Amino acid sequence: MPNSHHSLSERITQHYARLTESSRRVADFLQLNPENILMLSTGQIAEACNVSKTSVSRFIRQLGYDDHVALRQELITEREKGVPVLTSSIEDPEIQHDMRALEQLWSQLNNMDSKALIDAIAQAKTVKVIGYRNSYPLAMHMRQQLMQCRSHVELLPVPGQTLGEDLASLSEQDFVIVIGIRRRASGFSDMLAQLKPYRTLLITDQSGQKYADQVSNVIICHMNNHAPLDSYAVPMSLISYLVNKVYRYLGQNAVKLSQSISHSYSQMNELE
């Protein structure tokens, strides 16, 4: 029987890098919809994931359970302890997915040492926020929000430049936030390997769980694999959560900086 101190979601993250493609389909499905372990048979889970029953059974054993019954029993025990489930009757599947993904995100935040993470972001000498492709706007937004409450926040990569120079100047006093959701740029794994000695938070989707052992902190934002275009409601909610925690942590220092920025806007007549 697996260590009961780790949730199903945490164990999936721990094993994700070693899972086969078919097992990852099952992992993505059950991590976001754990109640289906109670509601569906092994065959029904296999059908929903378009894999064989053998693949589902193999996945369950990879997590350390004897069988589906043992996994179901642990989930029942967790539910009896008050672990939340989605109860709203939302008919739109895309909105329902976002609601489930937000619930799963909250479960992660509730089970991790978020206080230490916020302390690291707030107290770091410099915070470097990295994002490529679709993750670049998220990184830009996070940098803009963090600058409302602390100084020395850098957005990388600088347009037209590579990361080599910036990573070479990192120190143990810095903190790095890497946002890598969906189609990550080639060399992403090499970049994380370069960052491994430093304090790093990786914000990624379920496919990025394979990098969990390369960073000091990882938060998973579950994305909808069935919608034609992605919703970024979950990572944007996470950014809001983190920056507001940092703002409150810094207290009057954050208030003074935010007021100073607002004064600059007014002096330069930059906003309506």
C-alpha positions as a Markdown table, in Angstrom:
| # | Residue | x | y | z |
|---|---|---|---|---|
| 1 | Met | 0.0 | 0.0 | 0.0 |
| 2 | Pro | 1.4 | 3.5 | -0.9 |
| 3 | Asn | 2.3 | 6.1 | 1.6 |
| 4 | Ser | -0.9 | 7.5 | 2.8 |
| 5 | His | 0.7 | 10.9 | 3.5 |
| 6 | His | 0.8 | 11.5 | -0.3 |
| 7 | Ser | -2.4 | 12.2 | -2.2 |
| 8 | Leu | -3.2 | 10.4 | -5.4 |
| 9 | Ser | -2.3 | 13.5 | -7.4 |
| 10 | Glu | 1.1 | 13.8 | -5.7 |
| 11 | Arg | 1.9 | 10.1 | -6.4 |
| 12 | Ile | 1.0 | 10.6 | -10.1 |
| 13 | Thr | 3.4 | 13.5 | -10.3 |
| 14 | Gln | 6.1 | 11.5 | -8.6 |
| 15 | His | 5.8 | 8.7 | -11.2 |
| 16 | Tyr | 4.8 | 10.7 | -14.3 |
| 17 | Ala | 8.2 | 10.8 | -15.9 |
| 18 | Arg | 8.4 | 7.0 | -15.8 |
| 19 | Leu | 4.9 | 6.4 | -17.2 |
| 20 | Thr | 4.2 | 5.1 | -20.7 |
| 21 | Glu | 2.1 | 7.1 | -23.1 |
| 22 | Ser | -1.0 | 5.0 | -22.4 |
| 23 | Ser | -0.4 | 5.3 | -18.6 |
| 24 | Arg | -0.1 | 9.0 | -18.9 |
| 25 | Arg | -3.6 | 9.1 | -20.5 |
| 26 | Val | -5.0 | 7.3 | -17.5 |
| 27 | Ala | -3.0 | 9.6 | -15.1 |
| 28 | Asp | -4.3 | 12.8 | -16.8 |
| 29 | Phe | -7.9 | 11.5 | -16.6 |
| 30 | Leu | -7.8 | 10.3 | -13.0 |
| 31 | Gln | -5.8 | 13.2 | -11.6 |
| 32 | Leu | -8.4 | 15.7 | -12.7 |
| 33 | Asn | -11.4 | 13.3 | -12.2 |
| 34 | Pro | -10.5 | 11.2 | -9.1 |
| 35 | Glu | -14.2 | 10.5 | -8.4 |
| 36 | Asn | -14.3 | 8.3 | -11.5 |
| 37 | Ile | -12.2 | 5.8 | -9.5 |
| 38 | Leu | -15.3 | 5.3 | -7.4 |
| 39 | Met | -17.8 | 5.5 | -10.2 |
| 40 | Leu | -16.2 | 3.6 | -13.1 |
| 41 | Ser | -14.9 | 0.1 | -13.5 |
| 42 | Thr | -11.4 | -0.6 | -14.9 |
| 43 | Gly | -13.0 | -1.3 | -18.3 |
| 44 | Gln | -14.9 | 2.0 | -18.3 |
| 45 | Ile | -11.8 | 3.9 | -17.4 |
| 46 | Ala | -9.9 | 2.2 | -20.2 |
| 47 | Glu | -12.7 | 3.1 | -22.6 |
| 48 | Ala | -12.7 | 6.7 | -21.5 |
| 49 | Cys | -8.9 | 6.9 | -22.0 |
| 50 | Asn | -8.9 | 4.9 | -25.2 |
| 51 | Val | -6.4 | 2.4 | -23.7 |
| 52 | Ser | -6.6 | -1.3 | -22.8 |
| 53 | Lys | -7.8 | -2.6 | -19.4 |
| 54 | Thr | -4.3 | -4.0 | -19.0 |
| 55 | Ser | -2.9 | -0.5 | -19.3 |
| 56 | Val | -5.2 | 0.7 | -16.5 |
| 57 | Ser | -4.3 | -2.2 | -14.3 |
| 58 | Arg | -0.6 | -1.6 | -15.0 |
| 59 | Phe | -0.9 | 2.1 | -14.2 |
| 60 | Ile | -2.6 | 1.3 | -10.8 |
| 61 | Arg | 0.2 | -1.1 | -9.9 |
| 62 | Gln | 2.9 | 1.4 | -10.9 |
| 63 | Leu | 1.5 | 3.8 | -8.2 |
| 64 | Gly | 2.0 | 1.0 | -5.7 |
| 65 | Tyr | -1.6 | -0.3 | -5.3 |
| 66 | Asp | -2.5 | -4.0 | -5.5 |
| 67 | Asp | -5.5 | -3.3 | -7.7 |
| 68 | His | -8.4 | -1.0 | -8.5 |
| 69 | Val | -10.2 | -2.0 | -5.3 |
| 70 | Ala | -7.3 | -0.9 | -3.1 |
| 71 | Leu | -7.1 | 2.4 | -5.0 |
| 72 | Arg | -10.9 | 2.9 | -4.6 |
| 73 | Gln | -10.7 | 2.2 | -0.9 |
| 74 | Glu | -8.0 | 4.8 | -0.3 |
| 75 | Leu | -10.1 | 7.4 | -2.1 |
| 76 | Ile | -13.2 | 6.6 | -0.1 |
| 77 | Thr | -11.0 | 7.1 | 3.1 |
| 78 | Glu | -9.9 | 10.5 | 1.8 |
| 79 | Arg | -13.4 | 11.5 | 1.0 |
| 80 | Glu | -14.4 | 10.6 | 4.5 |
| 81 | Lys | -11.7 | 13.0 | 5.8 |
| 82 | Gly | -13.4 | 15.8 | 4.0 |
| 83 | Val | -11.4 | 16.1 | 0.7 |
| 84 | Pro | -13.7 | 18.3 | -1.5 |
| 85 | Val | -15.5 | 17.2 | -4.7 |
| 86 | Leu | -17.1 | 19.3 | -7.4 |
| 87 | Thr | -20.8 | 19.5 | -6.6 |
| 88 | Ser | -22.1 | 22.3 | -8.9 |
| 89 | Ser | -24.2 | 21.2 | -11.9 |
| 90 | Ile | -22.5 | 23.1 | -14.7 |
| 91 | Glu | -23.6 | 21.9 | -18.1 |
| 92 | Asp | -21.0 | 23.5 | -20.3 |
| 93 | Pro | -18.1 | 21.0 | -20.5 |
| 94 | Glu | -15.3 | 23.7 | -20.9 |
| 95 | Ile | -16.4 | 25.6 | -17.8 |
| 96 | Gln | -16.9 | 22.4 | -15.9 |
| 97 | His | -13.4 | 21.4 | -16.8 |
| 98 | Asp | -12.0 | 24.8 | -15.5 |
| 99 | Met | -13.9 | 24.3 | -12.3 |
| 100 | Arg | -12.5 | 20.9 | -11.8 |
| 101 | Ala | -9.0 | 22.1 | -12.7 |
| 102 | Leu | -9.3 | 25.0 | -10.2 |
| 103 | Glu | -10.4 | 22.6 | -7.5 |
| 104 | Gln | -7.4 | 20.4 | -8.2 |
| 105 | Leu | -5.1 | 23.4 | -8.1 |
| 106 | Trp | -6.5 | 24.4 | -4.7 |
| 107 | Ser | -5.8 | 20.9 | -3.5 |
| 108 | Gln | -2.2 | 21.2 | -4.5 |
| 109 | Leu | -1.8 | 24.6 | -2.9 |
| 110 | Asn | -3.4 | 23.3 | 0.3 |
| 111 | Asn | -1.1 | 20.3 | 0.5 |
| 112 | Met | 2.2 | 22.1 | -0.3 |
| 113 | Asp | 4.3 | 24.4 | 1.9 |
| 114 | Ser | 3.1 | 27.6 | 0.1 |
| 115 | Lys | 4.3 | 29.8 | 2.9 |
| 116 | Ala | 7.9 | 28.9 | 2.2 |
| 117 | Leu | 7.3 | 29.4 | -1.5 |
| 118 | Ile | 5.8 | 32.9 | -1.0 |
| 119 | Asp | 8.7 | 33.8 | 1.4 |
| 120 | Ala | 11.2 | 32.8 | -1.3 |
| 121 | Ile | 9.6 | 34.9 | -4.0 |
| 122 | Ala | 9.2 | 37.9 | -1.7 |
| 123 | Gln | 12.7 | 37.8 | -0.3 |
| 124 | Ala | 14.8 | 36.8 | -3.3 |
| 125 | Lys | 17.3 | 39.4 | -4.5 |
| 126 | Thr | 16.0 | 39.1 | -8.1 |
| 127 | Val | 13.0 | 37.2 | -9.4 |
| 128 | Lys | 13.4 | 36.0 | -13.0 |
| 129 | Val | 10.2 | 34.9 | -14.8 |
| 130 | Ile | 10.8 | 32.8 | -17.9 |
| 131 | Gly | 8.2 | 31.9 | -20.6 |
| 132 | Tyr | 8.2 | 30.9 | -24.2 |
| 133 | Arg | 5.5 | 30.8 | -26.9 |
| 134 | Asn | 2.0 | 30.7 | -25.3 |
| 135 | Ser | 3.6 | 30.9 | -21.9 |
| 136 | Tyr | 5.2 | 34.2 | -22.6 |
| 137 | Pro | 2.1 | 36.3 | -22.1 |
| 138 | Leu | 1.6 | 34.5 | -18.8 |
| 139 | Ala | 5.2 | 35.3 | -17.8 |
| 140 | Met | 4.7 | 38.9 | -18.8 |
| 141 | His | 1.6 | 39.2 | -16.7 |
| 142 | Met | 3.2 | 37.7 | -13.7 |
| 143 | Arg | 6.2 | 40.0 | -14.0 |
| 144 | Gln | 3.9 | 43.0 | -14.2 |
| 145 | Gln | 1.9 | 41.9 | -11.2 |
| 146 | Leu | 5.0 | 41.2 | -9.1 |
| 147 | Met | 6.4 | 44.6 | -9.9 |
| 148 | Gln | 3.5 | 46.1 | -8.1 |
| 149 | Cys | 4.8 | 44.8 | -4.8 |
| 150 | Arg | 8.5 | 44.3 | -5.2 |
| 151 | Ser | 11.5 | 45.5 | -7.3 |
| 152 | His | 14.0 | 43.5 | -9.3 |
| 153 | Val | 11.7 | 41.3 | -11.3 |
| 154 | Glu | 13.0 | 40.4 | -14.8 |
| 155 | Leu | 11.1 | 38.9 | -17.8 |
| 156 | Leu | 13.1 | 36.4 | -19.8 |
| 157 | Pro | 14.0 | 35.8 | -22.6 |
| 158 | Val | 14.5 | 39.3 | -23.7 |
| 159 | Pro | 13.2 | 39.6 | -27.3 |
| 160 | Gly | 15.9 | 38.7 | -29.8 |
| 161 | Gln | 18.2 | 37.2 | -27.1 |
| 162 | Thr | 18.8 | 33.7 | -25.7 |
| 163 | Leu | 19.0 | 32.7 | -22.0 |
| 164 | Gly | 22.7 | 31.9 | -21.7 |
| 165 | Glu | 23.9 | 35.2 | -20.4 |
| 166 | Asp | 21.0 | 35.6 | -17.9 |
| 167 | Leu | 21.3 | 32.1 | -16.5 |
| 168 | Ala | 25.0 | 32.4 | -16.1 |
| 169 | Ser | 24.5 | 35.4 | -13.8 |
| 170 | Leu | 22.1 | 33.6 | -11.4 |
| 171 | Ser | 23.0 | 33.4 | -7.8 |
| 172 | Glu | 21.6 | 31.4 | -4.8 |
| 173 | Gln | 19.9 | 34.6 | -3.7 |
| 174 | Asp | 17.7 | 34.7 | -6.8 |
| 175 | Phe | 14.4 | 32.9 | -7.5 |
| 176 | Val | 13.3 | 31.6 | -10.9 |
| 177 | Ile | 9.7 | 31.1 | -12.1 |
| 178 | Val | 9.5 | 29.0 | -15.3 |
| 179 | Ile | 6.1 | 28.9 | -17.0 |
| 180 | Gly | 6.0 | 26.0 | -19.5 |
| 181 | Ile | 2.4 | 25.1 | -20.6 |
| 182 | Arg | 1.6 | 23.0 | -23.6 |
| 183 | Arg | 4.0 | 23.2 | -26.6 |
| 184 | Arg | 7.3 | 23.9 | -24.8 |
| 185 | Ala | 10.2 | 25.1 | -26.8 |
| 186 | Ser | 12.9 | 22.6 | -27.7 |
| 187 | Gly | 15.7 | 22.7 | -25.1 |
| 188 | Phe | 13.2 | 23.1 | -22.3 |
| 189 | Ser | 14.7 | 20.1 | -20.4 |
| 190 | Asp | 18.2 | 21.4 | -20.9 |
| 191 | Met | 17.2 | 24.8 | -19.5 |
| 192 | Leu | 15.7 | 23.1 | -16.4 |
| 193 | Ala | 18.9 | 21.1 | -16.0 |
| 194 | Gln | 20.8 | 24.4 | -16.0 |
| 195 | Leu | 18.5 | 25.7 | -13.3 |
| 196 | Lys | 18.5 | 22.7 | -11.1 |
| 197 | Pro | 21.0 | 24.1 | -8.5 |
| 198 | Tyr | 18.8 | 27.2 | -8.0 |
| 199 | Arg | 15.5 | 27.8 | -6.4 |
| 200 | Thr | 12.9 | 27.3 | -9.1 |
| 201 | Leu | 9.2 | 27.1 | -9.4 |
| 202 | Leu | 7.8 | 25.4 | -12.5 |
| 203 | Ile | 4.2 | 26.2 | -13.5 |
| 204 | Thr | 3.2 | 23.7 | -16.1 |
| 205 | Asp | 0.3 | 21.6 | -17.4 |
| 206 | Gln | -0.2 | 17.9 | -16.7 |
| 207 | Ser | 2.2 | 16.8 | -19.5 |
| 208 | Gly | 5.0 | 18.8 | -17.7 |
| 209 | Gln | 4.9 | 16.6 | -14.6 |
| 210 | Lys | 7.7 | 14.6 | -16.0 |
| 211 | Tyr | 10.0 | 17.5 | -15.0 |
| 212 | Ala | 9.0 | 17.5 | -11.4 |
| 213 | Asp | 12.3 | 16.0 | -10.1 |
| 214 | Gln | 14.3 | 18.7 | -11.9 |
| 215 | Val | 12.9 | 21.7 | -9.9 |
| 216 | Ser | 12.5 | 22.6 | -6.3 |
| 217 | Asn | 8.8 | 23.5 | -6.7 |
| 218 | Val | 6.2 | 22.5 | -9.3 |
| 219 | Ile | 2.5 | 23.4 | -9.6 |
| 220 | Ile | 0.3 | 21.7 | -12.2 |
| 221 | Cys | -2.4 | 23.6 | -14.0 |
| 222 | His | -4.6 | 21.0 | -15.7 |
| 223 | Met | -5.5 | 21.9 | -19.3 |
| 224 | Asn | -8.5 | 20.6 | -21.3 |
| 225 | Asn | -7.3 | 18.0 | -23.8 |
| 226 | His | -10.7 | 17.9 | -25.6 |
| 227 | Ala | -11.3 | 21.5 | -26.4 |
| 228 | Pro | -10.0 | 22.9 | -29.7 |
| 229 | Leu | -8.4 | 25.9 | -28.0 |
| 230 | Asp | -7.0 | 26.2 | -24.5 |
| 231 | Ser | -8.4 | 28.1 | -21.6 |
| 232 | Tyr | -5.8 | 29.8 | -19.4 |
| 233 | Ala | -8.2 | 30.5 | -16.5 |
| 234 | Val | -6.3 | 28.1 | -14.2 |
| 235 | Pro | -2.7 | 29.5 | -14.7 |
| 236 | Met | -4.0 | 33.0 | -14.5 |
| 237 | Ser | -5.8 | 32.2 | -11.3 |
| 238 | Leu | -2.6 | 30.7 | -9.9 |
| 239 | Ile | -0.7 | 33.9 | -10.8 |
| 240 | Ser | -3.3 | 36.0 | -9.0 |
| 241 | Tyr | -3.0 | 33.8 | -6.0 |
| 242 | Leu | 0.8 | 33.9 | -5.8 |
| 243 | Val | 1.2 | 37.6 | -6.4 |
| 244 | Asn | -1.5 | 38.6 | -3.9 |
| 245 | Lys | 0.2 | 36.4 | -1.3 |
| 246 | Val | 3.5 | 38.1 | -2.0 |
| 247 | Tyr | 1.8 | 41.5 | -1.7 |
| 248 | Arg | 0.3 | 40.7 | 1.6 |
| 249 | Tyr | 3.6 | 39.2 | 2.8 |
| 250 | Leu | 5.5 | 42.4 | 2.0 |
| 251 | Gly | 2.8 | 44.6 | 3.6 |
| 252 | Gln | 3.6 | 48.3 | 3.8 |
| 253 | Asn | 6.6 | 48.0 | 1.5 |
| 254 | Ala | 4.3 | 46.6 | -1.2 |
| 255 | Val | 1.7 | 49.3 | -0.6 |
| 256 | Lys | 4.3 | 52.1 | -0.9 |
| 257 | Leu | 5.7 | 50.7 | -4.1 |
| 258 | Ser | 2.3 | 50.2 | -5.6 |
| 259 | Gln | 1.4 | 53.8 | -4.7 |
| 260 | Ser | 4.6 | 55.1 | -6.2 |
| 261 | Ile | 3.9 | 53.3 | -9.5 |
| 262 | Ser | 0.3 | 54.8 | -9.5 |
| 263 | His | 1.8 | 58.2 | -8.9 |
| 264 | Ser | 4.2 | 57.7 | -11.9 |
| 265 | Tyr | 1.2 | 56.7 | -14.1 |
| 266 | Ser | -0.5 | 60.0 | -13.1 |
| 267 | Gln | 2.6 | 62.2 | -13.5 |
| 268 | Met | 3.2 | 60.8 | -17.0 |
| 269 | Asn | -0.5 | 60.8 | -17.9 |
| 270 | Glu | -0.2 | 57.2 | -19.2 |
| 271 | Leu | -3.6 | 56.0 | -18.1 |
| 272 | Glu | -7.2 | 57.3 | -18.5 |
